[in-house]
Amino acid sequence: MPFYIVNRNPQSTGEHEVHRNDCTCSHMPTPSNRIDLGFHYNCQGAIIEAKRRFPGHQFDGCYYCSNACHAR
């Protein structure tokens, strides 16, 4: 089960990007800008957790490491 993180800084389009922490994605935020979301079976579960913890914020999966949840 992969471990997910979310970038504390929003993208220019307003959403915070969710990443798998166990990959070599070159688009990962710096460690100081990562918020741990924990272990999830898939990126959908990680985004549900992010929305639960940060209501009112928008989230999107990283195109490179969480593509199944990438919408923008």
N, CA, C and O atoms as a Maestro MAE file, in Angstrom:
{
 s_m_m2io_version
 :::
 2.0.0
}

f_m_ct {
 s_m_title
 :::
 protein
 m_atom[288] {
  # First column is atom index #
  i_m_mmod_type
  r_m_x_coord
  r_m_y_coord
  r_m_z_coord
  i_m_residue_number
  s_m_chain_name
  s_m_pdb_residue_name
  s_m_pdb_atom_name
  i_m_atomic_number
  :::
  1 25 0.856 -1.172 0.000 1 A "MET " " N  " 7
  2 3 0.000 0.000 0.000 1 A "MET " " CA " 6
  3 2 0.903 1.237 0.000 1 A "MET " " C  " 6
  4 15 1.746 1.378 0.886 1 A "MET " " O  " 8
  5 25 0.742 2.126 -0.970 2 A "PRO " " N  " 7
  6 3 1.608 3.306 -1.064 2 A "PRO " " CA " 6
  7 2 1.296 4.380 -0.016 2 A "PRO " " C  " 6
  8 15 0.176 4.487 0.483 2 A "PRO " " O  " 8
  9 25 2.303 5.152 0.288 3 A "PHE " " N  " 7
  10 3 2.186 6.291 1.193 3 A "PHE " " CA " 6
  11 2 2.035 7.546 0.338 3 A "PHE " " C  " 6
  12 15 2.776 7.731 -0.628 3 A "PHE " " O  " 8
  13 25 1.083 8.404 0.685 4 A "TYR " " N  " 7
  14 3 0.799 9.605 -0.103 4 A "TYR " " CA " 6
  15 2 1.101 10.865 0.693 4 A "TYR " " C  " 6
  16 15 1.016 10.897 1.921 4 A "TYR " " O  " 8
  17 25 1.454 11.893 -0.054 5 A "ILE " " N  " 7
  18 3 1.674 13.222 0.527 5 A "ILE " " CA " 6
  19 2 0.942 14.243 -0.350 5 A "ILE " " C  " 6
  20 15 0.572 13.954 -1.488 5 A "ILE " " O  " 8
  21 25 0.746 15.429 0.199 6 A "VAL " " N  " 7
  22 3 0.148 16.516 -0.573 6 A "VAL " " CA " 6
  23 2 1.037 17.748 -0.417 6 A "VAL " " C  " 6
  24 15 1.609 17.992 0.645 6 A "VAL " " O  " 8
  25 25 1.136 18.499 -1.476 7 A "ASN " " N  " 7
  26 3 1.921 19.732 -1.457 7 A "ASN " " CA " 6
  27 2 1.143 20.797 -0.691 7 A "ASN " " C  " 6
  28 15 -0.019 21.064 -1.000 7 A "ASN " " O  " 8
  29 25 1.777 21.398 0.297 8 A "ARG " " N  " 7
  30 3 1.079 22.434 1.078 8 A "ARG " " CA " 6
  31 2 0.867 23.712 0.266 8 A "ARG " " C  " 6
  32 15 0.026 24.538 0.622 8 A "ARG " " O  " 8
  33 25 1.623 23.880 -0.821 9 A "ASN " " N  " 7
  34 3 1.470 25.049 -1.693 9 A "ASN " " CA " 6
  35 2 0.584 24.698 -2.885 9 A "ASN " " C  " 6
  36 15 0.834 23.700 -3.560 9 A "ASN " " O  " 8
  37 25 -0.438 25.494 -3.152 10 A "PRO " " N  " 7
  38 3 -1.297 25.198 -4.310 10 A "PRO " " CA " 6
  39 2 -0.583 25.496 -5.628 10 A "PRO " " C  " 6
  40 15 0.336 26.312 -5.690 10 A "PRO " " O  " 8
  41 25 -1.030 24.818 -6.668 11 A "GLN " " N  " 7
  42 3 -0.542 25.094 -8.013 11 A "GLN " " CA " 6
  43 2 -1.136 26.419 -8.493 11 A "GLN " " C  " 6
  44 15 -1.997 26.988 -7.823 11 A "GLN " " O  " 8
  45 25 -0.690 26.903 -9.628 12 A "SER " " N  " 7
  46 3 -1.196 28.173 -10.168 12 A "SER " " CA " 6
  47 2 -2.689 28.094 -10.475 12 A "SER " " C  " 6
  48 15 -3.364 29.121 -10.536 12 A "SER " " O  " 8
  49 25 -3.205 26.882 -10.669 13 A "THR " " N  " 7
  50 3 -4.632 26.688 -10.943 13 A "THR " " CA " 6
  51 2 -5.454 26.517 -9.667 13 A "THR " " C  " 6
  52 15 -6.673 26.363 -9.737 13 A "THR " " O  " 8
  53 25 -4.796 26.542 -8.492 14 A "GLY " " N  " 7
  54 3 -5.507 26.563 -7.222 14 A "GLY " " CA " 6
  55 2 -5.549 25.268 -6.437 14 A "GLY " " C  " 6
  56 15 -5.818 25.294 -5.235 14 A "GLY " " O  " 8
  57 25 -5.294 24.141 -7.071 15 A "GLU " " N  " 7
  58 3 -5.395 22.884 -6.331 15 A "GLU " " CA " 6
  59 2 -4.033 22.456 -5.778 15 A "GLU " " C  " 6
  60 15 -2.977 22.827 -6.292 15 A "GLU " " O  " 8
  61 25 -4.104 21.665 -4.716 16 A "HIS " " N  " 7
  62 3 -2.911 21.091 -4.092 16 A "HIS " " CA " 6
  63 2 -2.689 19.717 -4.718 16 A "HIS " " C  " 6
  64 15 -3.629 18.935 -4.862 16 A "HIS " " O  " 8
  65 25 -1.455 19.428 -5.086 17 A "GLU " " N  " 7
  66 3 -1.155 18.203 -5.815 17 A "GLU " " CA " 6
  67 2 -0.802 17.061 -4.858 17 A "GLU " " C  " 6
  68 15 -0.005 17.222 -3.934 17 A "GLU " " O  " 8
  69 25 -1.427 15.896 -5.111 18 A "VAL " " N  " 7
  70 3 -1.205 14.693 -4.315 18 A "VAL " " CA " 6
  71 2 -0.196 13.803 -5.035 18 A "VAL " " C  " 6
  72 15 -0.294 13.584 -6.243 18 A "VAL " " O  " 8
  73 25 0.782 13.288 -4.271 19 A "HIS " " N  " 7
  74 3 1.856 12.456 -4.825 19 A "HIS " " CA " 6
  75 2 1.988 11.149 -4.055 19 A "HIS " " C  " 6
  76 15 1.681 11.074 -2.865 19 A "HIS " " O  " 8
  77 25 2.454 10.115 -4.767 20 A "ARG " " N  " 7
  78 3 2.892 8.879 -4.115 20 A "ARG " " CA " 6
  79 2 4.306 9.121 -3.619 20 A "ARG " " C  " 6
  80 15 5.170 9.570 -4.373 20 A "ARG " " O  " 8
  81 25 4.537 8.824 -2.360 21 A "ASN " " N  " 7
  82 3 5.848 9.080 -1.775 21 A "ASN " " CA " 6
  83 2 6.866 7.990 -2.114 21 A "ASN " " C  " 6
  84 15 8.057 8.158 -1.852 21 A "ASN " " O  " 8
  85 25 6.417 6.887 -2.687 22 A "ASP " " N  " 7
  86 3 7.315 5.757 -2.939 22 A "ASP " " CA " 6
  87 2 7.834 5.706 -4.376 22 A "ASP " " C  " 6
  88 15 8.329 4.665 -4.809 22 A "ASP " " O  " 8
  89 25 7.732 6.779 -5.102 23 A "CYS " " N  " 7
  90 3 8.182 6.771 -6.493 23 A "CYS " " CA " 6
  91 2 9.288 7.806 -6.681 23 A "CYS " " C  " 6
  92 15 9.619 8.556 -5.762 23 A "CYS " " O  " 8
  93 25 9.834 7.831 -7.845 24 A "THR " " N  " 7
  94 3 10.915 8.778 -8.137 24 A "THR " " CA " 6
  95 2 10.398 9.950 -8.964 24 A "THR " " C  " 6
  96 15 11.060 10.397 -9.902 24 A "THR " " O  " 8
  97 25 9.250 10.430 -8.625 25 A "CYS " " N  " 7
  98 3 8.628 11.544 -9.341 25 A "CYS " " CA " 6
  99 2 9.505 12.794 -9.214 25 A "CYS " " C  " 6
  100 15 9.880 13.192 -8.111 25 A "CYS " " O  " 8
  101 25 9.816 13.390 -10.332 26 A "SER " " N  " 7
  102 3 10.645 14.600 -10.312 26 A "SER " " CA " 6
  103 2 9.843 15.852 -9.972 26 A "SER " " C  " 6
  104 15 10.396 16.951 -9.934 26 A "SER " " O  " 8
  105 25 8.549 15.696 -9.727 27 A "HIS " " N  " 7
  106 3 7.682 16.834 -9.417 27 A "HIS " " CA " 6
  107 2 7.254 16.861 -7.950 27 A "HIS " " C  " 6
  108 15 6.313 17.567 -7.586 27 A "HIS " " O  " 8
  109 25 7.948 16.090 -7.112 28 A "MET " " N  " 7
  110 3 7.628 16.073 -5.683 28 A "MET " " CA " 6
  111 2 7.969 17.429 -5.067 28 A "MET " " C  " 6
  112 15 8.967 18.047 -5.438 28 A "MET " " O  " 8
  113 25 7.143 17.892 -4.127 29 A "PRO " " N  " 7
  114 3 7.493 19.130 -3.425 29 A "PRO " " CA " 6
  115 2 8.690 18.891 -2.502 29 A "PRO " " C  " 6
  116 15 9.011 17.752 -2.162 29 A "PRO " " O  " 8
  117 25 9.329 19.966 -2.111 30 A "THR " " N  " 7
  118 3 10.437 19.837 -1.165 30 A "THR " " CA " 6
  119 2 9.898 19.280 0.155 30 A "THR " " C  " 6
  120 15 8.719 19.464 0.458 30 A "THR " " O  " 8
  121 25 10.728 18.612 0.935 31 A "PRO " " N  " 7
  122 3 10.243 18.022 2.192 31 A "PRO " " CA " 6
  123 2 9.512 19.006 3.104 31 A "PRO " " C  " 6
  124 15 8.560 18.615 3.779 31 A "PRO " " O  " 8
  125 25 9.927 20.255 3.140 32 A "SER " " N  " 7
  126 3 9.262 21.229 4.016 32 A "SER " " CA " 6
  127 2 7.868 21.607 3.520 32 A "SER " " C  " 6
  128 15 7.087 22.188 4.274 32 A "SER " " O  " 8
  129 25 7.545 21.289 2.273 33 A "ASN " " N  " 7
  130 3 6.226 21.605 1.714 33 A "ASN " " CA " 6
  131 2 5.323 20.382 1.593 33 A "ASN " " C  " 6
  132 15 4.274 20.452 0.952 33 A "ASN " " O  " 8
  133 25 5.715 19.266 2.198 34 A "ARG " " N  " 7
  134 3 4.929 18.031 2.133 34 A "ARG " " CA " 6
  135 2 4.085 17.866 3.385 34 A "ARG " " C  " 6
  136 15 4.545 18.114 4.500 34 A "ARG " " O  " 8
  137 25 2.848 17.444 3.183 35 A "ILE " " N  " 7
  138 3 1.974 17.069 4.296 35 A "ILE " " CA " 6
  139 2 1.646 15.598 4.103 35 A "ILE " " C  " 6
  140 15 1.139 15.205 3.052 35 A "ILE " " O  " 8
  141 25 1.931 14.785 5.109 36 A "ASP " " N  " 7
  142 3 1.666 13.352 5.026 36 A "ASP " " CA " 6
  143 2 0.166 13.081 5.056 36 A "ASP " " C  " 6
  144 15 -0.560 13.612 5.895 36 A "ASP " " O  " 8
  145 25 -0.280 12.244 4.125 37 A "LEU " " N  " 7
  146 3 -1.676 11.803 4.100 37 A "LEU " " CA " 6
  147 2 -1.811 10.358 4.565 37 A "LEU " " C  " 6
  148 15 -2.921 9.890 4.820 37 A "LEU " " O  " 8
  149 25 -0.701 9.654 4.676 38 A "GLY " " N  " 7
  150 3 -0.719 8.279 5.155 38 A "GLY " " CA " 6
  151 2 -0.781 7.257 4.035 38 A "GLY " " C  " 6
  152 15 -0.670 7.586 2.854 38 A "GLY " " O  " 8
  153 25 -0.964 6.004 4.441 39 A "PHE " " N  " 7
  154 3 -1.034 4.885 3.504 39 A "PHE " " CA " 6
  155 2 -2.456 4.733 2.980 39 A "PHE " " C  " 6
  156 15 -3.419 4.771 3.745 39 A "PHE " " O  " 8
  157 25 -2.576 4.563 1.673 40 A "HIS " " N  " 7
  158 3 -3.884 4.377 1.030 40 A "HIS " " CA " 6
  159 2 -3.739 3.368 -0.097 40 A "HIS " " C  " 6
  160 15 -2.668 3.235 -0.689 40 A "HIS " " O  " 8
  161 25 -4.819 2.661 -0.392 41 A "TYR " " N  " 7
  162 3 -4.794 1.675 -1.469 41 A "TYR " " CA " 6
  163 2 -4.602 2.325 -2.831 41 A "TYR " " C  " 6
  164 15 -4.041 1.721 -3.746 41 A "TYR " " O  " 8
  165 25 -5.076 3.567 -2.957 42 A "ASN " " N  " 7
  166 3 -4.977 4.258 -4.251 42 A "ASN " " CA " 6
  167 2 -5.048 5.767 -4.018 42 A "ASN " " C  " 6
  168 15 -5.273 6.230 -2.900 42 A "ASN " " O  " 8
  169 25 -4.853 6.515 -5.094 43 A "CYS " " N  " 7
  170 3 -4.851 7.976 -4.970 43 A "CYS " " CA " 6
  171 2 -6.237 8.526 -4.619 43 A "CYS " " C  " 6
  172 15 -6.343 9.590 -4.010 43 A "CYS " " O  " 8
  173 25 -7.288 7.815 -4.995 44 A "GLN " " N  " 7
  174 3 -8.633 8.275 -4.641 44 A "GLN " " CA " 6
  175 2 -8.798 8.335 -3.124 44 A "GLN " " C  " 6
  176 15 -9.362 9.289 -2.588 44 A "GLN " " O  " 8
  177 25 -8.299 7.307 -2.440 45 A "GLY " " N  " 7
  178 3 -8.353 7.299 -0.978 45 A "GLY " " CA " 6
  179 2 -7.544 8.434 -0.370 45 A "GLY " " C  " 6
  180 15 -7.948 9.033 0.627 45 A "GLY " " O  " 8
  181 25 -6.403 8.725 -0.973 46 A "ALA " " N  " 7
  182 3 -5.560 9.819 -0.480 46 A "ALA " " CA " 6
  183 2 -6.256 11.166 -0.663 46 A "ALA " " C  " 6
  184 15 -6.176 12.030 0.211 46 A "ALA " " O  " 8
  185 25 -6.930 11.345 -1.781 47 A "ILE " " N  " 7
  186 3 -7.638 12.609 -2.022 47 A "ILE " " CA " 6
  187 2 -8.834 12.741 -1.084 47 A "ILE " " C  " 6
  188 15 -9.127 13.839 -0.611 47 A "ILE " " O  " 8
  189 25 -9.520 11.650 -0.812 48 A "ILE " " N  " 7
  190 3 -10.618 11.688 0.162 48 A "ILE " " CA " 6
  191 2 -10.086 12.126 1.527 48 A "ILE " " C  " 6
  192 15 -10.708 12.943 2.206 48 A "ILE " " O  " 8
  193 25 -8.941 11.582 1.925 49 A "GLU " " N  " 7
  194 3 -8.326 11.970 3.204 49 A "GLU " " CA " 6
  195 2 -7.929 13.441 3.203 49 A "GLU " " C  " 6
  196 15 -8.149 14.141 4.192 49 A "GLU " " O  " 8
  197 25 -7.349 13.918 2.108 50 A "ALA " " N  " 7
  198 3 -6.958 15.331 2.015 50 A "ALA " " CA " 6
  199 2 -8.185 16.233 2.139 50 A "ALA " " C  " 6
  200 15 -8.140 17.242 2.842 50 A "ALA " " O  " 8
  201 25 -9.271 15.883 1.467 51 A "LYS " " N  " 7
  202 3 -10.502 16.688 1.541 51 A "LYS " " CA " 6
  203 2 -11.100 16.658 2.940 51 A "LYS " " C  " 6
  204 15 -11.651 17.658 3.400 51 A "LYS " " O  " 8
  205 25 -10.995 15.517 3.622 52 A "ARG " " N  " 7
  206 3 -11.506 15.411 4.988 52 A "ARG " " CA " 6
  207 2 -10.700 16.310 5.927 52 A "ARG " " C  " 6
  208 15 -11.264 16.981 6.792 52 A "ARG " " O  " 8
  209 25 -9.395 16.318 5.752 53 A "ARG " " N  " 7
  210 3 -8.526 17.085 6.641 53 A "ARG " " CA " 6
  211 2 -8.471 18.568 6.314 53 A "ARG " " C  " 6
  212 15 -8.228 19.394 7.193 53 A "ARG " " O  " 8
  213 25 -8.697 18.906 5.053 54 A "PHE " " N  " 7
  214 3 -8.580 20.302 4.614 54 A "PHE " " CA " 6
  215 2 -9.811 20.713 3.809 54 A "PHE " " C  " 6
  216 15 -9.713 20.942 2.603 54 A "PHE " " O  " 8
  217 25 -10.968 20.808 4.467 55 A "PRO " " N  " 7
  218 3 -12.187 21.172 3.734 55 A "PRO " " CA " 6
  219 2 -12.048 22.553 3.096 55 A "PRO " " C  " 6
  220 15 -11.419 23.452 3.653 55 A "PRO " " O  " 8
  221 25 -12.638 22.695 1.940 56 A "GLY " " N  " 7
  222 3 -12.584 23.966 1.232 56 A "GLY " " CA " 6
  223 2 -11.410 24.091 0.281 56 A "GLY " " C  " 6
  224 15 -11.343 25.040 -0.500 56 A "GLY " " O  " 8
  225 25 -10.477 23.139 0.336 57 A "HIS " " N  " 7
  226 3 -9.334 23.145 -0.580 57 A "HIS " " CA " 6
  227 2 -9.597 22.182 -1.729 57 A "HIS " " C  " 6
  228 15 -10.377 21.240 -1.595 57 A "HIS " " O  " 8
  229 25 -8.946 22.422 -2.851 58 A "GLN " " N  " 7
  230 3 -9.062 21.542 -4.015 58 A "GLN " " CA " 6
  231 2 -7.794 20.716 -4.137 58 A "GLN " " C  " 6
  232 15 -6.705 21.172 -3.789 58 A "GLN " " O  " 8
  233 25 -7.948 19.480 -4.642 59 A "PHE " " N  " 7
  234 3 -6.828 18.561 -4.769 59 A "PHE " " CA " 6
  235 2 -6.857 17.897 -6.130 59 A "PHE " " C  " 6
  236 15 -7.915 17.703 -6.730 59 A "PHE " " O  " 8
  237 25 -5.667 17.553 -6.603 60 A "ASP " " N  " 7
  238 3 -5.521 16.892 -7.896 60 A "ASP " " CA " 6
  239 2 -4.341 15.935 -7.793 60 A "ASP " " C  " 6
  240 15 -3.357 16.224 -7.111 60 A "ASP " " O  " 8
  241 25 -4.440 14.806 -8.463 61 A "GLY " " N  " 7
  242 3 -3.336 13.860 -8.485 61 A "GLY " " CA " 6
  243 2 -2.237 14.323 -9.422 61 A "GLY " " C  " 6
  244 15 -2.505 14.945 -10.451 61 A "GLY " " O  " 8
  245 25 -1.017 14.022 -9.068 62 A "CYS " " N  " 7
  246 3 0.129 14.342 -9.921 62 A "CYS " " CA " 6
  247 2 0.013 13.564 -11.234 62 A "CYS " " C  " 6
  248 15 -0.293 12.371 -11.226 62 A "CYS " " O  " 8
  249 25 0.251 14.224 -12.332 63 A "TYR " " N  " 7
  250 3 0.194 13.591 -13.655 63 A "TYR " " CA " 6
  251 2 1.169 12.417 -13.746 63 A "TYR " " C  " 6
  252 15 0.891 11.441 -14.443 63 A "TYR " " O  " 8
  253 25 2.290 12.495 -13.062 64 A "TYR " " N  " 7
  254 3 3.357 11.507 -13.194 64 A "TYR " " CA " 6
  255 2 3.254 10.342 -12.217 64 A "TYR " " C  " 6
  256 15 3.548 9.207 -12.593 64 A "TYR " " O  " 8
  257 25 2.849 10.586 -10.984 65 A "CYS " " N  " 7
  258 3 2.844 9.488 -10.006 65 A "CYS " " CA " 6
  259 2 1.458 9.141 -9.455 65 A "CYS " " C  " 6
  260 15 1.312 8.130 -8.770 65 A "CYS " " O  " 8
  261 25 0.446 9.952 -9.737 66 A "SER " " N  " 7
  262 3 -0.934 9.669 -9.306 66 A "SER " " CA " 6
  263 2 -1.887 9.992 -10.449 66 A "SER " " C  " 6
  264 15 -2.906 10.658 -10.264 66 A "SER " " O  " 8
  265 25 -1.534 9.508 -11.623 67 A "ASN " " N  " 7
  266 3 -2.243 9.877 -12.848 67 A "ASN " " CA " 6
  267 2 -3.718 9.505 -12.834 67 A "ASN " " C  " 6
  268 15 -4.526 10.200 -13.450 67 A "ASN " " O  " 8
  269 25 -4.089 8.434 -12.153 68 A "ALA " " N  " 7
  270 3 -5.496 8.027 -12.106 68 A "ALA " " CA " 6
  271 2 -6.369 9.108 -11.469 68 A "ALA " " C  " 6
  272 15 -7.580 9.133 -11.686 68 A "ALA " " O  " 8
  273 25 -5.767 9.994 -10.691 69 A "CYS " " N  " 7
  274 3 -6.503 11.079 -10.031 69 A "CYS " " CA " 6
  275 2 -6.195 12.442 -10.630 69 A "CYS " " C  " 6
  276 15 -6.630 13.468 -10.106 69 A "CYS " " O  " 8
  277 25 -5.457 12.455 -11.713 70 A "HIS " " N  " 7
  278 3 -5.103 13.730 -12.349 70 A "HIS " " CA " 6
  279 2 -6.273 14.204 -13.211 70 A "HIS " " C  " 6
  280 15 -6.701 13.501 -14.126 70 A "HIS " " O  " 8
  281 25 -6.784 15.394 -12.916 71 A "ALA " " N  " 7
  282 3 -7.941 15.917 -13.651 71 A "ALA " " CA " 6
  283 2 -7.621 17.175 -14.443 71 A "ALA " " C  " 6
  284 15 -8.323 17.482 -15.407 71 A "ALA " " O  " 8
  285 25 -6.595 17.903 -14.071 72 A "ARG " " N  " 7
  286 3 -6.280 19.178 -14.743 72 A "ARG " " CA " 6
  287 2 -4.988 19.091 -15.492 72 A "ARG " " C  " 6
  288 15 -4.568 20.067 -16.114 72 A "ARG " " O  " 8
  :::
 }
 m_bond[287] {
  # First column is bond index #
  i_m_from
  i_m_to
  i_m_order
  :::
  1 1 2 1
  2 2 3 1
  3 3 4 2
  4 3 5 1
  5 5 6 1
  6 6 7 1
  7 7 8 2
  8 7 9 1
  9 9 10 1
  10 10 11 1
  11 11 12 2
  12 11 13 1
  13 13 14 1
  14 14 15 1
  15 15 16 2
  16 15 17 1
  17 17 18 1
  18 18 19 1
  19 19 20 2
  20 19 21 1
  21 21 22 1
  22 22 23 1
  23 23 24 2
  24 23 25 1
  25 25 26 1
  26 26 27 1
  27 27 28 2
  28 27 29 1
  29 29 30 1
  30 30 31 1
  31 31 32 2
  32 31 33 1
  33 33 34 1
  34 34 35 1
  35 35 36 2
  36 35 37 1
  37 37 38 1
  38 38 39 1
  39 39 40 2
  40 39 41 1
  41 41 42 1
  42 42 43 1
  43 43 44 2
  44 43 45 1
  45 45 46 1
  46 46 47 1
  47 47 48 2
  48 47 49 1
  49 49 50 1
  50 50 51 1
  51 51 52 2
  52 51 53 1
  53 53 54 1
  54 54 55 1
  55 55 56 2
  56 55 57 1
  57 57 58 1
  58 58 59 1
  59 59 60 2
  60 59 61 1
  61 61 62 1
  62 62 63 1
  63 63 64 2
  64 63 65 1
  65 65 66 1
  66 66 67 1
  67 67 68 2
  68 67 69 1
  69 69 70 1
  70 70 71 1
  71 71 72 2
  72 71 73 1
  73 73 74 1
  74 74 75 1
  75 75 76 2
  76 75 77 1
  77 77 78 1
  78 78 79 1
  79 79 80 2
  80 79 81 1
  81 81 82 1
  82 82 83 1
  83 83 84 2
  84 83 85 1
  85 85 86 1
  86 86 87 1
  87 87 88 2
  88 87 89 1
  89 89 90 1
  90 90 91 1
  91 91 92 2
  92 91 93 1
  93 93 94 1
  94 94 95 1
  95 95 96 2
  96 95 97 1
  97 97 98 1
  98 98 99 1
  99 99 100 2
  100 99 101 1
  101 101 102 1
  102 102 103 1
  103 103 104 2
  104 103 105 1
  105 105 106 1
  106 106 107 1
  107 107 108 2
  108 107 109 1
  109 109 110 1
  110 110 111 1
  111 111 112 2
  112 111 113 1
  113 113 114 1
  114 114 115 1
  115 115 116 2
  116 115 117 1
  117 117 118 1
  118 118 119 1
  119 119 120 2
  120 119 121 1
  121 121 122 1
  122 122 123 1
  123 123 124 2
  124 123 125 1
  125 125 126 1
  126 126 127 1
  127 127 128 2
  128 127 129 1
  129 129 130 1
  130 130 131 1
  131 131 132 2
  132 131 133 1
  133 133 134 1
  134 134 135 1
  135 135 136 2
  136 135 137 1
  137 137 138 1
  138 138 139 1
  139 139 140 2
  140 139 141 1
  141 141 142 1
  142 142 143 1
  143 143 144 2
  144 143 145 1
  145 145 146 1
  146 146 147 1
  147 147 148 2
  148 147 149 1
  149 149 150 1
  150 150 151 1
  151 151 152 2
  152 151 153 1
  153 153 154 1
  154 154 155 1
  155 155 156 2
  156 155 157 1
  157 157 158 1
  158 158 159 1
  159 159 160 2
  160 159 161 1
  161 161 162 1
  162 162 163 1
  163 163 164 2
  164 163 165 1
  165 165 166 1
  166 166 167 1
  167 167 168 2
  168 167 169 1
  169 169 170 1
  170 170 171 1
  171 171 172 2
  172 171 173 1
  173 173 174 1
  174 174 175 1
  175 175 176 2
  176 175 177 1
  177 177 178 1
  178 178 179 1
  179 179 180 2
  180 179 181 1
  181 181 182 1
  182 182 183 1
  183 183 184 2
  184 183 185 1
  185 185 186 1
  186 186 187 1
  187 187 188 2
  188 187 189 1
  189 189 190 1
  190 190 191 1
  191 191 192 2
  192 191 193 1
  193 193 194 1
  194 194 195 1
  195 195 196 2
  196 195 197 1
  197 197 198 1
  198 198 199 1
  199 199 200 2
  200 199 201 1
  201 201 202 1
  202 202 203 1
  203 203 204 2
  204 203 205 1
  205 205 206 1
  206 206 207 1
  207 207 208 2
  208 207 209 1
  209 209 210 1
  210 210 211 1
  211 211 212 2
  212 211 213 1
  213 213 214 1
  214 214 215 1
  215 215 216 2
  216 215 217 1
  217 217 218 1
  218 218 219 1
  219 219 220 2
  220 219 221 1
  221 221 222 1
  222 222 223 1
  223 223 224 2
  224 223 225 1
  225 225 226 1
  226 226 227 1
  227 227 228 2
  228 227 229 1
  229 229 230 1
  230 230 231 1
  231 231 232 2
  232 231 233 1
  233 233 234 1
  234 234 235 1
  235 235 236 2
  236 235 237 1
  237 237 238 1
  238 238 239 1
  239 239 240 2
  240 239 241 1
  241 241 242 1
  242 242 243 1
  243 243 244 2
  244 243 245 1
  245 245 246 1
  246 246 247 1
  247 247 248 2
  248 247 249 1
  249 249 250 1
  250 250 251 1
  251 251 252 2
  252 251 253 1
  253 253 254 1
  254 254 255 1
  255 255 256 2
  256 255 257 1
  257 257 258 1
  258 258 259 1
  259 259 260 2
  260 259 261 1
  261 261 262 1
  262 262 263 1
  263 263 264 2
  264 263 265 1
  265 265 266 1
  266 266 267 1
  267 267 268 2
  268 267 269 1
  269 269 270 1
  270 270 271 1
  271 271 272 2
  272 271 273 1
  273 273 274 1
  274 274 275 1
  275 275 276 2
  276 275 277 1
  277 277 278 1
  278 278 279 1
  279 279 280 2
  280 279 281 1
  281 281 282 1
  282 282 283 1
  283 283 284 2
  284 283 285 1
  285 285 286 1
  286 286 287 1
  287 287 288 2
  :::
 }
}
